[in-house]
Amino acid sequence: MKVNFTELPNGKNTPLNSPTKVVLLILTLVLLTTIPLYLYNNSLSLLWPSVPPYQSNKSSQPPGMNISDTNSTSLEHKCDIFSGKWIPNPNGPYYTNASNCVIDDRQNCMKFGRPDTAFMKWRWKPDECELPLFDAAQFLELVRGKSMAFVGDSVGRNQMQSLVCLLASVARPVDVTNVQEARFSHWLYTDYNFTLVNLWSTHLVKSQDADPNGFSLNSLMNLYLDQVDDAWAAQIETFDYVIISAGQWFSRPFMYYEKGKLVGCHICNKKNVTDLTRYYGYRKAFGTAFRTLLELQNFKGVTFLRTFSPAHFENGEWNKGGNCVRKRPFTEGEMKFEGYMLDFYVTQMEEFRAAEREGRKKGLKFRLLDTSEAMVLRPDGHPNHYGHWPNENVSIADCVHWCLPGPIDTWNEFLLQMLRMEGDGLIEGKPDQPNV
């Protein structure tokens, strides 16, 4: 009689003299293998859906960076990519100010003599996974034949210009901007039939100068909170992706109007006018913007809210000598996400969640590009006084926008990851209340 042997964990050879025993042994080995894997996978955080393995394109990696180091640990389990910390990245940025892309002089920090470079050598590390490197070729394939609009103030434009520089290692766009529309820029990646547009709208709703002394960075403005800014709304209906944002402009003096009537103001110092907070205007503006997108008859695109971008003025207010001279990120212990930054964030999140719920009823997708936690920790990433020539008589530091290259490039790493997940049908809505 033929006898079969198998090696058991104790190292002894044991005869298998019946088919039943063979079957039982096989089942035992399968269970011993699969149960630990099941327990491991289900012990992970359930904030972001599973993501397929990330495939890198080495042609678009940062100079000197070994892309396999990051590629080896991909987002293969559920992970909140927006919660984490900044870790050193000695290999440096994806591009420089000498790369084949146009950097706005106001954010071209190296061109205007910023002496330190350490601010470009940090990388965002989510708590429970790795954020894949930006892959320009993959991004362009994901948006092939599509259109993307950045709607908001100049920080939104800042992100769009970061994206153009990140894509420059693979393709350069043709500028097809209408010269009569000075507020907007329009790029076409011809090889991919991909349209990229910036629609500049500081408040998202209709605004008008109201100061008899003329416009200044701190002059009084009328804000019509229930009337969308048609300059962007009239063009947005056919876009596949809309990245919407707004922020620091809402801290200036305002007269608030609704239904054609004055309802209050923010630091207007006028008698018999209700003094409302800046968050009142912020809430109403986002509500109007989201409602506009929800009510557009032919809009089928995905809307991303890019959350509040913090400023980092120290040693004084923005118009009273404040600056941002730090050369490294904060740790979580040094800076908390609180105060006015958290108030702005929670305000827009509440409007976003309401729009998200309405969107589900209409088959429209609203997604959260939650950059706030990461950027609160980056006081070193702003131009400060390096957004102009040293001999220019410019006394106000820029601690609002972000140097290019710089930490704002991480926003587009987030965006690419979200587009990948969107394309794979893996994004699900978070709970109604933001985790703050």
C-alpha positions in Angstrom: 0.0 0.0 0.0 1.3 3.4 -1.0 1.8 5.8 2.0 1.8 9.6 1.7 3.8 11.8 4.1 3.5 15.4 5.0 5.5 17.7 7.2 3.7 19.0 10.3 4.7 22.0 12.4 6.5 19.7 14.9 8.8 18.4 12.1 7.6 14.8 12.3 6.5 12.8 9.2 3.0 11.3 9.6 1.3 8.9 7.2 -1.9 10.0 5.7 -3.8 6.8 5.3 -7.2 8.1 4.4 -8.7 10.8 2.1 -10.7 12.2 5.0 -7.5 13.1 6.9 -6.0 14.7 3.8 -9.1 16.9 3.4 -9.1 17.9 7.1 -5.4 18.8 7.0 -5.8 21.0 3.9 -8.8 22.8 5.5 -6.7 23.3 8.7 -3.8 24.9 6.8 -6.2 27.2 4.8 -7.8 28.4 8.1 -4.4 29.0 9.7 -3.4 31.1 6.8 -6.5 33.2 6.2 -7.6 34.0 9.8 -4.5 36.1 10.7 -4.8 38.0 7.4 -8.5 38.7 8.0 -7.8 40.0 11.5 -5.0 42.2 10.4 -6.9 43.8 7.5 -10.0 44.5 9.7 -8.0 46.1 12.5 -7.1 49.1 10.3 -8.8 52.4 10.4 -12.0 52.7 8.4 -11.8 56.3 7.3 -10.8 55.9 3.6 -11.7 53.1 1.3 -9.3 50.6 -0.1 -7.1 51.7 -2.9 -5.4 49.5 -5.5 -1.6 49.3 -5.6 0.0 52.5 -6.8 2.0 52.2 -10.1 4.7 54.7 -10.4 6.1 56.5 -13.4 9.8 57.0 -12.7 10.1 59.7 -15.4 8.1 62.1 -13.2 9.8 61.5 -9.9 11.5 64.3 -8.1 15.2 64.8 -8.9 17.3 62.3 -7.0 14.3 60.6 -5.3 14.1 56.8 -5.2 10.5 56.4 -6.0 10.5 52.7 -5.1 10.9 53.7 -1.5 7.5 55.2 -1.4 5.9 53.0 -4.0 6.6 49.9 -2.0 4.1 50.9 0.6 0.9 51.8 -1.2 -2.5 52.7 0.1 -3.7 49.2 0.1 -5.9 49.5 3.1 -8.4 52.1 4.4 -6.5 55.2 5.6 -7.2 58.9 6.3 -4.6 60.4 4.1 -5.3 63.9 5.5 -4.3 63.0 9.1 -0.5 62.7 9.7 2.7 64.6 10.1 5.5 66.1 8.1 8.7 64.1 7.8 12.1 65.0 6.3 12.5 64.3 2.6 16.2 65.1 1.8 15.7 64.4 -1.9 13.8 67.7 -2.4 11.0 68.8 -4.6 9.6 67.5 -7.9 10.6 70.7 -9.8 12.5 73.9 -9.4 12.0 77.5 -10.5 14.1 76.6 -13.5 11.7 73.9 -14.7 9.5 74.1 -17.8 6.6 75.8 -16.1 5.5 79.4 -15.4 5.7 80.3 -11.7 4.0 83.5 -10.6 6.7 85.9 -9.4 4.7 86.4 -6.2 5.3 82.7 -5.2 8.7 82.3 -6.9 10.6 82.4 -3.7 14.0 81.0 -5.0 14.0 83.5 -7.9 13.8 86.4 -5.4 16.6 85.2 -3.1 15.1 83.1 -0.4 18.3 81.8 1.2 17.0 78.6 2.8 15.9 75.5 1.0 14.8 73.2 3.8 11.2 74.2 3.4 11.1 72.2 0.2 12.5 69.1 1.8 9.5 67.8 3.8 7.0 65.2 2.9 3.5 64.5 4.3 3.2 61.1 6.0 -0.3 59.9 6.8 -0.6 58.2 10.2 -1.5 54.7 8.9 -0.1 54.6 5.3 2.1 56.2 2.8 0.9 58.9 0.4 2.1 57.9 -3.0 4.4 60.3 -4.9 2.9 62.5 -7.6 2.9 60.7 -10.9 2.4 63.2 -13.7 1.8 60.6 -16.4 -0.8 58.8 -14.3 -2.6 62.1 -13.5 -2.8 63.0 -17.2 -4.2 59.6 -18.1 -6.9 59.9 -15.4 -8.0 63.2 -16.8 -7.7 62.4 -20.4 -10.6 63.9 -22.4 -11.8 65.8 -19.3 -11.9 69.3 -17.9 -11.0 70.7 -14.4 -11.7 74.1 -13.0 -10.2 75.8 -9.9 -12.8 78.2 -8.6 -11.8 80.7 -5.8 -9.2 83.2 -4.8 -5.5 83.5 -5.6 -4.6 80.6 -3.3 -6.7 78.4 -5.6 -4.7 79.8 -8.5 -1.6 79.0 -6.4 -2.6 75.3 -6.4 -3.4 75.2 -10.1 0.1 76.6 -10.9 1.6 74.0 -8.7 -0.3 71.3 -10.7 1.0 72.8 -14.0 4.6 72.5 -12.7 4.1 69.0 -11.4 2.8 67.9 -14.9 5.6 69.7 -16.7 7.8 66.6 -16.5 5.4 64.9 -18.9 3.6 67.6 -20.8 3.3 71.3 -21.2 0.0 73.0 -21.9 -1.0 75.5 -24.5 -2.2 78.8 -23.1 -5.6 79.4 -24.7 -6.6 82.2 -22.3 -9.1 84.8 -23.6 -7.2 88.0 -23.2 -10.4 89.8 -22.5 -10.9 87.7 -19.3 -8.1 89.0 -17.2 -9.4 87.2 -14.1 -9.2 83.7 -15.7 -6.6 81.5 -17.1 -7.2 78.6 -19.5 -4.8 75.8 -20.5 -5.1 72.9 -22.9 -3.0 69.7 -22.8 -3.5 68.8 -26.4 -2.0 65.3 -26.3 -4.5 64.4 -23.6 -7.4 66.7 -24.6 -7.4 67.9 -21.0 -8.6 71.4 -20.2 -7.4 73.2 -17.0 -8.9 76.5 -16.0 -8.6 78.9 -13.1 -11.7 81.0 -12.5 -10.7 83.7 -10.0 -13.5 84.7 -7.6 -12.4 85.9 -4.2 -15.8 85.6 -2.5 -17.6 83.1 -4.8 -20.6 85.5 -4.6 -21.3 88.9 -6.1 -19.1 91.6 -4.6 -18.7 95.4 -5.1 -16.4 98.1 -3.9 -18.2 100.3 -1.3 -15.4 102.5 0.1 -15.6 106.1 -1.0 -11.8 106.3 -0.8 -11.4 103.5 -3.4 -10.3 99.9 -3.2 -7.5 98.8 -0.9 -6.6 95.5 0.8 -8.7 96.5 3.8 -11.4 98.7 2.2 -15.1 98.2 2.7 -17.0 96.0 0.2 -20.6 95.1 -0.5 -21.2 91.3 -0.5 -24.4 90.0 -2.0 -24.6 86.7 -0.1 -27.4 85.1 -2.1 -26.2 86.0 -5.5 -23.5 83.8 -7.0 -20.6 85.4 -8.9 -21.8 84.8 -12.5 -18.2 85.2 -13.8 -17.5 81.6 -12.7 -21.0 80.2 -12.4 -21.8 80.9 -16.1 -18.8 78.8 -17.3 -18.9 75.9 -14.9 -21.7 73.7 -16.1 -19.7 71.5 -18.5 -16.7 70.8 -16.3 -15.9 67.3 -15.1 -14.0 68.4 -11.9 -14.5 71.6 -9.9 -12.1 72.4 -7.1 -13.7 75.2 -5.1 -12.2 77.2 -2.2 -12.2 80.6 -0.5 -10.6 81.9 2.7 -8.7 85.0 3.9 -10.7 87.5 1.9 -13.6 87.0 4.2 -11.8 88.8 7.1 -12.1 92.3 5.6 -14.9 94.9 6.2 -18.2 94.0 4.5 -21.7 95.2 4.1 -23.9 92.1 3.9 -26.9 92.0 1.5 -29.5 89.4 1.0 -32.6 89.6 -1.2 -31.4 93.1 -2.2 -31.5 94.4 1.4 -28.8 95.2 3.9 -28.9 92.6 6.7 -25.7 93.5 8.6 -22.0 94.0 8.3 -18.6 92.9 9.4 -16.4 95.6 11.1 -18.1 98.4 9.2 -18.5 100.6 12.3 -21.8 102.0 11.2 -24.7 102.9 13.5 -28.0 101.0 13.2 -26.3 98.2 11.2 -26.2 94.7 12.8 -22.6 93.7 13.4 -22.3 90.1 12.1 -19.2 87.9 12.1 -17.0 87.1 9.2 -18.2 83.5 9.5 -21.7 84.6 8.7 -20.6 85.8 5.3 -18.4 82.8 4.8 -21.2 80.4 5.5 -23.7 82.2 3.2 -21.2 82.4 0.4 -20.4 78.7 0.4 -24.1 77.9 0.7 -24.8 80.0 -2.4 -21.9 78.5 -4.3 -22.9 74.9 -3.5 -26.6 75.6 -4.2 -25.6 77.0 -7.6 -23.8 73.8 -8.5 -26.7 71.7 -7.3 -29.2 73.6 -9.4 -27.3 73.7 -12.7 -29.4 71.6 -15.0 -26.5 70.0 -17.0 -23.8 69.9 -14.4 -22.6 66.3 -13.8 -19.1 67.0 -12.5 -17.4 66.1 -9.2 -17.1 69.0 -6.8 -14.1 69.0 -4.5 -14.0 71.4 -1.5 -10.4 72.4 -0.8 -10.6 73.4 2.8 -9.4 76.5 4.5 -5.8 77.5 4.0 -4.2 79.1 7.1 -2.0 82.2 7.2 1.0 82.3 9.5 1.6 86.0 10.4 3.8 86.4 13.5 5.3 89.5 15.2 2.3 91.6 14.1 -0.8 91.6 12.0 -0.6 91.4 8.2 -0.6 95.2 7.8 1.3 96.0 11.0 4.7 94.4 10.4 3.7 90.8 10.6 5.9 88.2 8.9 6.6 84.5 8.6 10.3 83.8 9.0 10.3 80.2 10.3 12.4 77.6 8.5 10.8 74.3 9.6 7.3 72.9 10.1 5.6 73.0 13.4 5.1 69.8 15.3 1.6 69.0 16.6 2.6 70.1 20.0 3.7 73.5 18.8 0.6 74.5 16.8 -3.0 73.4 17.3 -5.8 73.6 14.8 -7.9 76.0 16.7 -9.1 79.6 17.0 -10.2 81.4 13.8 -8.8 78.7 11.6 -11.0 76.1 13.1 -14.0 78.4 13.0 -13.6 78.9 9.3 -13.0 75.2 8.7 -16.1 74.1 10.7 -18.2 76.7 9.0 -17.4 75.6 5.5 -17.6 71.9 6.5 -21.2 72.4 7.7 -22.2 73.9 4.4 -20.3 71.1 2.6 -22.0 68.3 4.4 -25.4 69.9 3.6 -24.5 70.1 -0.1 -23.1 66.5 0.0 -26.5 65.2 1.3 -28.4 67.1 -1.3 -26.0 66.0 -4.0 -26.6 62.3 -3.2 -30.3 62.9 -3.9 -29.5 64.2 -7.3 -26.6 61.9 -8.2 -24.0 64.6 -7.8 -20.7 63.9 -6.0 -19.2 66.3 -3.4 -15.7 65.3 -2.2 -13.5 66.8 0.5 -9.9 67.8 -0.3 -9.0 68.3 3.4 -5.7 70.2 3.4 -6.1 72.3 6.5 -4.5 70.0 9.1 -1.4 69.6 7.1 -1.0 73.3 6.3 -1.5 74.6 9.8 1.8 73.0 10.5 3.7 74.8 7.7 4.6 78.3 8.7 7.8 77.9 6.7 6.1 77.5 3.4 5.1 81.1 2.6 6.9 83.6 0.4 7.2 86.2 3.3 9.2 88.9 1.6 10.6 86.7 -1.2 7.8 87.2 -3.7 9.3 90.3 -5.3 12.7 91.8 -6.0 14.7 92.8 -2.9 14.8 96.5 -4.0 11.1 96.8 -4.4 9.4 99.0 -1.8 7.0 96.3 -0.6 6.5 96.3 3.2 3.8 93.7 3.5 4.9 90.1 3.9 3.0 87.4 2.1 2.2 84.7 4.7 -1.0 83.6 2.9 0.2 82.1 -0.4 2.7 79.3 -0.7 6.1 79.1 -2.3 6.5 77.1 -5.5 7.9 74.5 -5.2 6.8 74.0 -1.6 4.2 72.3 0.7 1.3 73.3 -1.6 2.5 70.5 -4.0 1.2 68.1 -1.4 -2.4 69.3 -2.2 -2.0 67.8 -5.7 -0.6 64.6 -4.3 -3.9 64.4 -2.4 -5.9 65.3 -5.5 -4.2 62.6 -7.6 -5.0 60.0 -4.9 -8.6 61.1 -4.8 -8.9 61.0 -8.6 -7.5 57.4 -8.6 -10.0 56.4 -5.9 -12.8 58.2 -7.7 -12.0 56.4 -10.9 -12.0 53.0 -9.1 -15.4 53.8 -7.4 -13.8 53.6 -4.0 -14.7 56.9 -2.4 -17.5 56.9 0.2 -18.8 59.8 2.2 -17.4 60.4 5.7 -19.8 60.9 8.6 -21.9 64.0 8.8 -19.7 65.7 11.4 -16.1 66.5 10.6 -13.5 64.8 12.7 -11.9 67.9 14.3 
